[in-house]
Structure formats: C-alpha cells, structure tokens
C-alpha cells in the first residue's frame, strides 16, 4: 500500500459560535474565536490518499488529477471566503477546524474514489501550533 499526500493552502475567515447563545456565552465557551467581527487563518490542508500502484503506470492516482480534484472541490470554494456565510458545505455547522476537516472529507471522498484511490486522511494546520487530523471515522 502506498500513501500519497498533497498539500494545499487557503485563507479563510470564520467565527466559532452558536446562534442560540448570547455573545457572552459564546465568549465564555469559544473565547476570542467567537468575535462577532470574525477572524481568519492561513490554513494548510494535507490530503492523503492510498492505493496500490498499477504495474503498467507505476502509480495508483495521477497526482495532477488529485491536485485538480482538491482545487475544484475545496480550494475554489473556500479560499478567501467566510466559512460561516460563503461556503456551502459548512452551512449549519459550527466553523471549527474539526468540522471543516469532516466537511472536506465528505466533499473529496466520492471524487477520489472515482479515480480508484482511497481517501486516508485529512490534516489541517490552522496555526503553526495547532493542527487536526481526520480519518473518516464516525463520531
């Protein structure tokens, strides 16, 4: 089994909050990330796929195709956008990096499978000190 990871970058704004809570309660739970005027990050996205290379090709997915899937399904929809208000696959979710990773997984998985590969991991670095990983498990 071979694992291939593609790295992409995007910038996005968001606010972590619950509409049914007061600003005070959101501040208590989410801290400065609940700022009503938003805040943003320069995210780094790592998409890892796995498969067995075809003998006649030497690879299991064309890296150019993987790059295009990520750009079309994620980067074009999310870069320089507001996660809360402008990104369709984040609607109705609290804009945490954890929820973002799950949403990205759900966007990419069907397209990657069409190419004969298996999505293995989504990793998102939100800051140089904070990153999360998602392997598709239900929670």
SEZALUM-199300 format. One record per residue: residue number from 0; residue in three letters; x, z, y of N, C-alpha, C, CB in turn. Coordinates in Angstrom, 3 decimals. Each point is the difference from the previous one (the first is absolute). Glycine has a CB too. Layout:
N
   zake   fimi         nX         nZ         nY        caX        caZ        caY         cX         cZ         cY        cbX        cbZ        cbY
    NUM    Ala          X          Z          Y          X          Z          Y          X          Z          Y          X          Z          Y
...
end
This chain:
139
   zake   fimi         nX         nZ         nY        caX        caZ        caY         cX         cZ         cY        cbX        cbZ        cbY
      0    Unk      0.853      0.000     -1.176     -0.853      0.000      1.176      0.899      0.000      1.240     -1.870      1.232     -1.242
      1    Unk      1.575     -2.117      2.178      0.732     -0.105      1.264     -0.912      0.453      1.132      1.418     -1.913     -0.888
      2    Unk     -0.848      2.618      1.857     -0.725      0.443      1.185      0.588     -0.709      1.221     -0.514      2.267     -1.060
      3    Unk     -0.348     -2.812      1.883      0.404     -0.680      1.228     -0.708      0.686      1.165      0.368     -2.227     -1.215
      4    Unk      0.391      2.548      2.262     -0.578      0.650      1.179      0.206     -0.881      1.220      0.423      2.280     -0.992
      5    Unk     -1.506     -2.489      1.713      0.025     -0.731      1.274     -0.242      0.998      1.127     -0.834     -2.150     -1.101
      6    Unk      1.665      2.087      2.156     -0.147      0.873      1.162     -0.572     -0.812      1.158      1.936      1.459     -0.764
      7    Unk     -2.908     -0.873      1.437     -0.568     -0.570      1.218     -0.115      1.115      1.029     -1.279     -1.782     -1.299
      8    Unk      1.173      1.401      2.549     -0.170      0.977      1.082     -1.226     -0.362      0.807      2.479      0.421      0.106
      9    Unk     -3.132      0.609      0.434     -1.103     -0.228      0.919     -0.135      1.211      0.912     -1.186     -1.481     -1.679
     10    Unk      0.587      1.259      2.818     -0.286      1.067      0.959     -1.508      0.111      0.122      2.176     -0.386      1.276
     11    Unk     -2.663      1.615     -1.221     -1.444      0.196      0.111     -0.284      1.357      0.642     -0.397     -1.459     -2.035
     12    Unk     -0.746      1.513      2.711     -0.481      1.247      0.592     -1.083      0.582     -0.899      0.541     -0.814      2.345
     13    Unk     -0.726      2.114     -2.236     -1.089      0.643     -0.737     -0.273      1.374      0.576      0.610     -1.269     -2.076
     14    Unk     -1.682      1.838      1.610     -0.356      1.384      0.308     -0.548      0.605     -1.272     -0.493     -0.510      2.450
     15    Unk      1.031      1.660     -2.812     -0.520      0.729     -1.153     -1.055      0.962      0.522      2.197     -0.202     -1.302
     16    Unk     -3.446     -0.022      0.879     -1.090      0.867      0.449     -1.242     -0.262     -0.834      0.942      0.040      2.332
     17    Unk     -1.840      0.894     -2.231     -1.334     -0.139     -0.591     -0.991     -0.036      1.144      0.664      1.209     -2.150
     18    Unk     -1.516     -2.195      2.147     -0.991     -0.130      1.071     -0.959      1.173      0.047      0.178     -2.452     -0.215
     19    Unk     -0.431      3.069     -0.921     -0.966      1.097     -0.043      0.598      1.341      0.432     -1.160     -1.214     -1.825
     20    Unk      2.436      1.223      2.215      0.649      1.213      0.492      0.234     -0.104      1.501      1.098      0.348     -2.238
     21    Unk     -0.976      0.813      2.860      0.349      0.038      1.422      1.474     -0.370      0.165     -1.763      1.779      0.445
     22    Unk      2.130     -2.095      0.807      1.419     -0.276      0.271      0.853      1.217     -0.329     -0.647     -1.625      1.805
     23    Unk      0.102      2.809     -1.570      0.743      1.234     -0.278      0.259      0.158     -1.496     -1.027      1.064      2.030
     24    Unk      0.014     -1.308     -2.843      0.157      0.109     -1.456      0.972     -1.072     -0.514     -2.352      0.936     -0.195
     25    Unk      2.240     -2.163      0.720      0.939     -1.050     -0.393      1.419      0.372      0.371     -1.795     -1.697      0.276
     26    Unk      1.992      2.269      0.901      1.332      0.423      0.423      0.529      1.092     -0.917     -0.554     -0.600      2.370
     27    Unk     -0.314      1.516     -2.760      0.405      1.090     -0.899      0.469     -0.551     -1.355     -1.641      1.543      1.148
     28    Unk      0.944     -2.525     -1.673      0.299     -0.517     -1.335      1.084     -1.087      0.031     -2.355      0.532     -0.670
     29    Unk      2.239     -1.487      1.595      0.884     -1.156      0.013      1.101      0.085      1.050     -1.903     -1.321     -0.825
     30    Unk      1.889      2.359      1.650      1.034      0.168      1.017      0.013     -1.138      0.996      1.341      1.256     -1.645
     31    Unk     -0.153     -1.561      2.163      0.111     -1.022      1.039     -0.384     -1.389     -0.494      1.790      1.358      1.031
     32    Unk     -1.881     -1.524     -2.339     -0.423     -1.290     -0.547     -1.488     -0.272      0.243      1.783      0.221     -1.739
     33    Unk     -2.510      0.778      2.257     -1.414     -0.187      0.316     -0.213     -0.352      1.472     -0.571      1.610     -1.821
     34    Unk      1.634     -1.926      2.528     -0.084     -0.354      1.416     -1.092     -1.054      0.225      2.456      0.534      0.284
     35    Unk     -3.467     -0.240      0.548     -1.083     -0.968      0.235      0.487     -1.316      0.616     -1.533      1.933      0.290
     36    Unk      2.732     -1.954      0.259      0.560     -1.219      0.593      0.928     -0.741     -0.958     -0.175      1.082      2.230
     37    Unk      0.162     -0.709     -3.513      0.742     -0.671     -1.046      1.498      0.299      0.069     -1.731     -1.784      0.015
     38    Unk      2.419      1.399     -1.030      1.457      0.001     -0.053      0.395     -1.059     -1.019      0.186      2.485      0.641
     39    Unk      1.082     -2.844     -0.682      0.386     -1.080     -0.886      1.290      0.255     -0.730     -1.177     -1.507      1.491
     40    Unk      1.433      0.622     -2.450      1.211      0.069     -0.810      0.544     -1.397     -0.221     -0.819      2.090     -1.127
     41    Unk      2.095     -2.159      0.872      0.643     -1.202     -0.510      0.169      0.229     -1.497      1.221     -0.525      2.221
     42    Unk     -2.148      0.011     -2.976     -0.044      0.222     -1.435      0.944     -0.949     -0.740     -2.368      0.781      0.226
     43    Unk      2.832     -0.318     -1.377      0.726     -0.863     -0.932     -0.782      0.045     -1.313      2.303      0.420      1.120
     44    Unk     -2.701     -1.589     -1.585     -0.786     -0.143     -1.216      0.880     -0.581     -1.101     -2.123     -0.312      1.344
     45    Unk      2.102      0.959     -2.501      0.711     -0.490     -1.181     -1.041     -0.280     -1.085      2.123      1.319      0.587
     46    Unk     -2.158     -2.543     -1.051     -0.920     -0.394     -1.064      0.842     -0.318     -1.230     -1.735     -0.915      1.655
     47    Unk      1.515      1.674     -2.730      0.743     -0.209     -1.238     -0.935     -0.572     -1.053      1.578      1.892      0.558
     48    Unk     -1.136     -3.001     -1.158     -0.740     -0.637     -1.087      0.889     -0.014     -1.235     -1.341     -1.437      1.622
     49    Unk      0.709      1.272     -2.772      0.789     -0.026     -1.233     -0.500     -1.096     -0.921      0.446      2.457      0.208
     50    Unk      0.440     -2.854     -1.101     -0.346     -1.020     -0.982      1.215     -0.381     -0.816     -1.802     -0.851      1.498
     51    Unk      1.596     -0.068     -2.392      1.081     -0.514     -0.844      0.306     -1.433      0.424     -0.690      1.499     -1.944
     52    Unk      1.946     -1.774      2.244      0.354     -1.347      0.455     -0.301     -1.062     -1.058      1.776      1.008      1.434
     53    Unk     -2.314     -2.119     -0.957     -0.202     -1.146     -0.889      1.357     -0.638     -0.274     -2.354     -0.403      0.898
     54    Unk      2.633      0.078     -2.163      1.309     -0.569     -0.360      0.292     -1.288      0.751     -0.225      1.028     -2.247
     55    Unk     -0.800     -1.850      2.449      0.219     -1.289      0.655      0.193      0.122      1.514     -1.357     -1.040     -1.800
     56    Unk      0.996      2.189      2.397      0.128      0.178      1.448      1.030      1.055      0.389     -2.365     -0.684      0.195
     57    Unk      2.516      1.698     -1.029      0.907      1.092      0.324     -0.624      1.054      0.899      1.849     -1.597     -0.248
     58    Unk     -3.117      1.456      0.562     -0.725      1.007      0.789     -1.437      0.086     -0.481      1.480     -0.424      1.996
     59    Unk     -2.184      1.503     -1.596     -1.401      0.153     -0.389     -0.945     -0.238      1.160      0.711      1.613     -1.730
     60    Unk     -0.181     -1.589      2.961     -0.791     -0.339      1.179      0.949     -0.632      1.004     -1.674      1.896     -0.398
     61    Unk      1.221     -2.930      1.016      0.783     -0.640      1.051     -0.004      0.931      1.213     -0.571     -2.356     -0.849
     62    Unk      1.745      2.788      1.290      0.092      0.962      1.098     -0.612     -0.552      1.280      2.067      0.937     -1.035
     63    Unk     -2.010     -2.242      1.224     -0.632     -0.618      1.174     -1.516      0.152     -0.055      1.891     -1.643      0.150
     64    Unk     -2.452      1.535     -1.353     -1.446      0.184     -0.169     -0.385      1.455      0.255     -0.057     -1.886     -1.672
     65    Unk      0.859      2.828      1.173     -0.258      1.414      0.248      0.034      0.284      1.497      0.994      0.594     -2.236
     66    Unk      0.012     -1.105      2.914      0.118      0.167      1.454     -1.257     -0.517      0.705      2.511     -0.222     -0.173
     67    Unk     -2.983     -0.950     -0.223     -1.170     -0.601      0.649     -1.269      0.807     -0.253      1.074     -2.237     -0.236
     68    Unk     -1.234      2.747     -0.975     -1.167      0.838     -0.321     -0.010      1.230      0.904      0.024     -0.803     -2.407
     69    Unk      1.108      1.475      2.526      0.083      1.214      0.831     -0.288     -0.339      1.459      1.687      1.002     -1.588
     70    Unk     -1.114     -2.079      2.075     -0.232     -0.393      1.394     -1.468     -0.336      0.248      2.347     -0.866      0.119
     71    Unk     -2.942      0.076     -1.007     -1.398     -0.424      0.181     -0.986      1.143     -0.162      0.646     -2.236     -0.822
     72    Unk     -0.454      3.047     -0.216     -0.980      1.041     -0.339      0.179      1.289      0.802     -0.091     -0.973     -2.273
     73    Unk      1.319      1.224      2.771      0.270      1.275      0.677      0.550     -0.195      1.407      0.428      1.020     -2.221
     74    Unk      0.732     -1.579      2.343      0.714     -0.005      1.277     -0.803     -0.692      1.102      2.155      0.006     -1.262
     75    Unk     -2.719     -1.164      0.975     -0.784     -0.712      1.023     -1.220      0.802      0.444      0.772     -2.164     -0.975
     76    Unk     -1.302      3.004      0.107     -1.198      0.777      0.305      0.309      1.329      0.674     -1.086     -1.080     -1.932
     77    Unk      2.324      1.557      1.839      0.296      1.374      0.375      1.039      0.151      1.112     -0.575      0.583     -2.305
     78    Unk      1.480     -1.555      2.429      1.097      0.132      0.961     -0.514     -0.019      1.440      1.536     -1.103     -1.646
     79    Unk     -1.106      2.100      2.404     -0.396      0.182      1.397     -1.514      0.137      0.156      2.013     -1.305      0.682
     80    Unk     -2.612      2.020     -1.625     -1.442      0.258      0.014     -0.245      1.506     -0.003     -0.453     -2.180     -1.215
     81    Unk     -0.795      2.531      1.466     -0.446      1.381     -0.106     -0.631      0.160     -1.380     -0.382      0.219      2.532
     82    Unk      0.959      0.633     -3.368     -0.493      0.171     -1.372     -1.449      0.459     -0.042      2.316      0.536     -0.702
     83    Unk     -2.715      0.284      1.670     -1.352      0.545      0.006     -1.055     -1.036      0.387      0.984      2.207      0.561
     84    Unk     -0.648     -3.099      0.351     -1.025     -0.870      0.583      0.152     -1.482     -0.297     -0.162      1.663      1.752
     85    Unk      1.333     -2.115     -2.170      0.231     -1.441     -0.120      0.323     -0.482     -1.415      0.787      0.093      2.317
     86    Unk     -0.585      0.799     -3.244      0.436     -0.400     -1.344     -1.156      0.206     -0.972      2.417      0.607      0.517
     87    Unk     -2.967     -1.727     -0.982     -1.221      0.060     -0.818      0.163      0.871     -1.243     -0.573     -2.271      0.824
     88    Unk      1.714      2.183     -1.493      0.150      0.760     -1.241      0.254      1.484      0.221      0.865     -2.058     -1.029
     89    Unk     -0.792      2.497      2.288      0.126      1.435      0.307     -1.290      0.595      0.563      2.424     -0.374      0.430
     90    Unk     -3.445     -0.440     -0.276     -1.257      0.487      0.558     -0.597      1.097     -0.887     -0.401     -2.257      1.049
     91    Unk     -0.070      3.334     -0.395     -0.629      1.101     -0.717      0.974      0.959     -0.663     -1.883     -1.503     -0.363
     92    Unk      3.172      1.333      0.618      1.011      0.876     -0.596      0.736      0.758      1.108      0.269     -1.580     -1.973
     93    Unk      0.148      2.794      1.686      0.886      0.709      0.915      1.340     -0.716     -0.072     -1.209      2.257     -0.294
     94    Unk      1.764     -2.586      1.460      1.174     -0.879      0.062      1.304      0.742     -0.291     -1.219     -1.398      1.658
     95    Unk      1.290      1.984     -2.844      1.244      0.612     -0.458      0.847     -1.058     -0.693     -1.127      2.254     -0.262
     96    Unk      2.398     -1.985      0.123      0.862     -0.935     -0.711     -0.381     -0.054     -1.478      1.860      0.453      1.637
     97    Unk     -2.333      0.650     -2.173     -0.459      0.017     -1.391     -1.159     -0.981     -0.191      0.727      2.410     -0.222
     98    Unk     -1.732     -2.339      1.101     -1.133     -0.915     -0.106      0.421     -1.442      0.268     -1.524      1.852      0.704
     99    Unk      2.487     -2.035      0.186      0.511     -1.335      0.278      0.656     -0.595     -1.247      0.346      0.636      2.413
    100    Unk      0.431      0.144     -3.129      0.657     -0.486     -1.220     -1.021     -0.419     -1.054      1.946      1.498      0.481
    101    Unk     -2.985     -0.699     -0.645     -1.053     -0.335     -0.967     -0.704     -1.281      0.408     -0.316      2.431     -0.529
    102    Unk      0.006     -2.563      1.820     -0.682     -1.199      0.491      0.870     -1.240     -0.175     -1.250      1.408      1.650
    103    Unk      2.536     -1.287     -1.371      0.913     -1.129     -0.195      0.071     -0.375     -1.478      1.339      0.714      2.013
    104    Unk     -1.243      0.277     -2.877     -0.008     -0.256     -1.446     -1.222     -0.837     -0.380      1.230      2.172     -0.413
    105    Unk     -2.397     -1.735      0.878     -1.242     -0.690     -0.355     -0.053     -1.426      0.547     -1.139      2.212     -0.035
    106    Unk      1.761     -2.441      1.170      0.058     -1.348      0.574      0.952     -0.910     -0.775     -0.521      0.980      2.238
    107    Unk      1.639     -0.444     -2.683      1.035     -0.818     -0.627     -0.188     -0.233     -1.494      1.504      0.865      1.715
    108    Unk     -2.011      0.121     -2.414     -0.037     -0.041     -1.469     -0.618     -1.286     -0.560     -0.157      2.475      0.041
    109    Unk     -1.032     -2.887      0.398     -0.584     -1.208     -0.597      0.842     -1.260      0.245     -2.241      1.045      0.305
    110    Unk      2.825     -1.160      0.871      0.796     -1.183      0.318      1.301     -0.047     -0.800     -0.993      0.012      2.290
    111    Unk      1.604      1.144     -2.457      1.243      0.070     -0.778     -0.278     -0.299     -1.475      0.939      1.695      1.625
    112    Unk     -2.048     -1.182     -2.123     -0.356     -0.265     -1.396     -0.258     -1.484     -0.239     -0.974      2.297     -0.156
    113    Unk      0.433     -3.005      1.153     -0.223     -1.442     -0.133      1.316     -0.747     -0.236     -2.015      0.199      1.491
    114    Unk      3.115      0.399     -1.020      1.317     -0.615     -0.159      0.678      0.404     -1.307      0.209     -0.030      2.476
    115    Unk     -0.899      0.846     -3.289      0.539      0.398     -1.290      0.910      1.213      0.040     -0.174     -2.340     -0.624
    116    Unk      0.225      3.028      1.765      0.816      1.213      0.134     -0.920      1.214      0.017      1.797     -1.261      1.277
    117    Unk     -1.200      2.434     -1.367     -0.740      1.261      0.050      0.485      0.794      1.205     -0.305      0.027     -2.525
    118    Unk     -0.636      0.435      3.341      0.360      0.859      1.121      0.413      1.358     -0.563     -1.601     -1.215      1.584
    119    Unk      2.775      1.679     -1.204      0.538      1.251     -0.532     -0.069      1.144      1.004      1.499     -1.345     -1.441
    120    Unk     -1.122      1.075      2.717      0.087      1.084      0.968     -0.165     -0.542      1.416      1.503      1.284     -1.556
    121    Unk     -2.167     -0.466      2.374     -0.022     -0.188      1.445      0.718      1.204      0.588     -2.197     -1.348     -0.022
    122    Unk      3.203      1.084      0.818      0.703      1.071      0.711     -0.079     -0.322      1.488      1.584      0.461     -1.972
    123    Unk     -1.956      0.528      2.768     -0.063     -0.176      1.447      0.812      1.099      0.655     -2.281     -1.083     -0.145
    124    Unk      3.249      0.684      0.960      0.736      0.943      0.832     -0.663     -0.014      1.373      2.200     -0.352     -1.283
    125    Unk     -2.711      1.499      1.668     -0.681      0.147      1.284      1.007      0.369      1.089     -2.121      0.699     -1.181
    126    Unk      3.080      0.128      0.815      1.110      0.373      0.869      1.250      0.000     -0.864     -1.483      1.403      1.553
    127    Unk      2.623     -1.176     -0.950      1.220      0.042     -0.812      0.012      1.203     -0.929      1.219     -1.175      1.826
    128    Unk     -2.064      2.161     -1.559     -0.037      1.204     -0.822     -1.203      0.091     -0.936      1.218      1.100      1.817
    129    Unk     -2.223     -1.946     -1.620     -1.232      0.102     -0.777     -0.355     -1.326     -0.651     -0.792      1.793      1.536
    130    Unk      0.632     -1.767     -2.848     -0.494     -1.179     -0.699     -0.893      0.448     -1.148      2.067     -1.325      0.630
    131    Unk     -2.924      0.440     -1.059     -0.888      0.294     -1.122      0.104     -1.148     -0.996     -1.587      1.353      1.473
    132    Unk      1.220     -1.063     -2.709     -0.013     -1.000     -1.059     -1.333      0.088     -0.727      2.524      0.115     -0.259
    133    Unk     -3.025     -1.285     -0.128     -1.250     -0.059     -0.752      0.187     -0.961     -1.167     -1.379      0.514      2.077
    134    Unk      0.960     -0.079     -3.264      0.165     -0.770     -1.227     -1.331     -0.457     -0.596      2.084      1.275     -0.420
    135    Unk     -3.127     -1.206      1.204     -1.291     -0.507     -0.463     -0.844      0.964     -0.784      1.058     -2.136     -0.029
    136    Unk     -0.612      3.366     -0.104     -0.785      0.966     -0.740     -1.226      0.413      0.811      2.078      0.812     -1.169
    137    Unk     -3.158     -0.593      0.461     -1.201      0.527      0.657      0.228      1.464      0.331     -1.493     -1.637     -1.231
    138    Unk      0.895      2.058      2.281      0.120      1.420      0.370     -1.357      0.628      0.113      2.116     -0.462      1.202
end
